[in-house]
Amino acid sequence: MIIESCNGSFRNAPEQVAGQPARDTYEMPVHPMSKLADYPGIDGFLGTRASLMLDVVFLAMFAVVPLMLLSVYLVRIRKQYRLHKQIQICLASVLAFAVILFEIDIRINGWILRAEASPYYGTMLLNLSLWVHLLFAITTTVLWVYVVVQALRKIPNPPGPCAYSSKHIFWARLAVIDMILTALTGCLFYCLAFVAS
């Protein structure tokens, strides 16, 4: 009997010995990433063990930080206050929506089962990277909400320099630094928990 192997070539099947079940001569090796279907929730699209929403938030951070820096450049150097405001409101809205979906996914499906295959699972390094990331993520959320709400309340429409500008700049700088640290620590945690194998 001739059978097709996984690479498309053909080979002769092993002869069956009377009274014994047929045996395969080749067993496909199982790559750790091929077991994604065993995890709860929807699998991500980056080829790691992460869930869909972990991948979305991971990539969102790479989009948010450059766009936020562009927005700062537009207001600081180009004096394009209206565009700065539009970008910030858009970023805050999109990121809030993504984080809400992410939190729902984490609460329902968790992340620990997906991280168990990591060589860092259960180590102080992974736990510390998570706690440091959460510290920055929580403070970033609080700061960004504060900066956006205060700007909407105290900066005139159409936007431009005003008495509140110096306070806005102070808190916005902290929020930008915090967001960058959130992105960096999130990337570290993602790689340790869901990429390392």
N, C-alpha and C positions, 0 to 999 in steps of 0.2 A: 504494500500500500504506500502511496506517495502522499505527503502532506506539505502544506505551505508553511514556511517559518515566518517569523515576525518581520523579517527584512524583505520578504517577497520571493526568496529563493525556494526551491523545492528540494526535499530530501526524502530518503526512504524512511518510513516509520520503523521503529524497533519491532523485531519479531516478538510475537506473544508466545510465552512459554505455556505449555498446556497446564491448566489448573491454577494459573496465576493471572492476576489482572494485568492489562497492558501498562507499561510504564513509559513515561516521557524521558527522553534523554537530555532535554534542555529545559531549564526553568528560567523564565525571564527574571532578571534582577528587578527589585522594586525600589524605585527612587523615592526618597522621603517625601518629595513634593507630589507624588502620584496618589497619595492617600488623602487628598483634600476633601473628598466626599465624606470622609468619616467625621468631619467636624460639624458642630451645630451652626446654623445660619447659612448665609449665602457666601460662597467662596469669592475671594478677591480676584482681580484681573492682572496682577503684577507677577504671578507665578510664585508667590510666597505662600506661607501658611495663613496669612492674614485674611480677615473677612473683607467683604466688599466695602463696608464703611470705613474700616481701618485703612484700606488702600485709598479711598476717596479723600479722607482727612489727611493722610500722608502726602498725597499729591497736592491737595489744596494749600498746604503750608508752603510748597514750592512756588505756588502762584501768588499767594497773598503777600508774602514778604517783598518780592520785587515790585508788585503793584503798589504796595504801601510806600515803598521807598520812592517810586516814581511820583506818587501823589505828594510826598514831602518835597521832592525836587520842584514839582509844578507850582506849589504854593510859595516855597522859599525863594527860588531863583527866578521863576517866570511870572510870579504874582498872579497865577490863575486860580483865584480863590473858589470860584464856582465849580470848576472842574475838580479841584481838590475835594470839595464837599461832596460832589456826586460820586467820585471814586470811593471815598471813605464810607458813605452810606451804602453803596453797592457791596463793598467788601464786608462790611459789618453784617449786612443782611444775608449774603451768601454763606459766610462762615457760620453765622448763628444757625441757619437752616441745616448745614452739614453737621455741625456739632450736636444739634438736637437729634438728628437721625443716628449719628454715631452713638450717642448716649443710650438711645432706645435699643440699638443693636447690642451694645455691651451689657445692658441690664438684662436683656432677654437671653442672649447667647453666650455671654462672657467672652473671655479671651484666653483663659488659662489652658484649656485643652489644646488650643492652637499653638501655645508656646511650649508645651511639654517636650516637644522634639528638639528644642534648642539646647545646646550644651550649657547654656547659661541659666536654664530654668532652675529655680530654687536657690540661685546664688545671690550673694550680697550685691554683686554688680548689677544684676537685672533689677532686683528690688530697689536699689538706690537710684538707678536710672529712671525707674517709674516714679518714685517719690519726688525726685528733683523735677522731672517733667510736669507732674501734677502741680507742684508748687508754682512753677512758671505759668502753666495753663490757667490755673484758677486766678492768679493775680492779673494775668493778661485780660481775662474776661471782665473782671471787675474794673480794671483801668480803662479798657476800651469802651465799655458801656458808659462809664463816667465821662470820658472825654467826648464821646458822641452826643450824649444827652445834654451835657453842659454847653457844648458848641451850638446845638440846635436852640437852646434856651437863651444864650447870652451873646451870640454872634449875629449881627444884623443880616437881614435877607434883602437884597443880595449880599453875599458874604464879603467881608473886607476887614481891614485892621480896625480894632476897637479897643476899649478899655480892658476887655477881658483877654485880649490877645496874648499877653505875657504869661498869664496863668495857663491858657490853652497850650501854648508852646511847651511849657514846663511839663504838664501832665501828658501831652502827646509824645514827647521825647521818651518819657518813662514807658509809655505804652508800646512804642516802637521797639525799644531795647528789649522789653519783656516778650514781645511777639517773636523777635529773632531768637531769643533764648528758648522760647517754647518750641519753635521749629527745630532748632538744633538738638535739644534734648528729646523731642519726639522722634526725630530721625534716628538717634542713637538707640532709644528703646525699641523702635520698630525693627531695626537691624538685629539687635541682640535677641529679641523675642521671636521674630517671625521669619528672619532670613537665615540666621546662623543655623547650621546643621552639622 
